[in-house]
Amino acid sequence: MGWNPEAEEFQGLVAGEGWAIELTEAELNDFCRLLGQLAGTMNQMASELMDEEKIAVEAESDLLWVQVEGYPEAYSVQLILNSGRRCEGFWPEAAVPGLVQAAKVLKVF
C-alpha cells in the first residue's frame, strides 16, 4: 500500500501478489476506512462465533466494495472498484494483518 500526495490523479496504490491498482485519494480514503470498519467487525464477532464458523462481511461506498471472509482471526479481503476502472483486488489471509496495519498508519482518517 502506498501514498504519493504529489501524484496528479492517482495518489494511492494497493497491491497484492502479481497485481497492483492505483487509486484516487477518495478511493484510498474509502478503502482504508471500510477495511478498518470490517476488521473491527471481525474482532467483535470473535466472541459470537463457534471456532469452526466462518463469516463473510461486506461494506461499500459509492466508489468501492470491500469484503472480508473467513475466521475472525484469519480472513481474506476482496476489493472491487465501482467506478471508472472496474478493478478487483484480493489479499489472502496471510497478507491481511499487514494490510490492516498499513491502512491504519498510511494516512490519518
Number of C-alpha atoms within 10 A of each C-alpha: 16 16 18 11 11 8 11 8 11 18 18 21 17 17 15 14 10 5 10 14 16 19 20 17 18 12 22 25 18 20 25 22 16 21 27 17 14 22 20 12 14 23 14 12 15 14 10 11 13 10 10 7 11 13 13 15 14 16 15 17 13 10 17 20 19 22 19 26 19 17 21 23 12 16 22 18 24 16 20 18 21 16 11 7 11 10 14 16 17 19 17 14 16 11 16 19 14 11 18 16 12 14 21 15 10 15 12 9 11
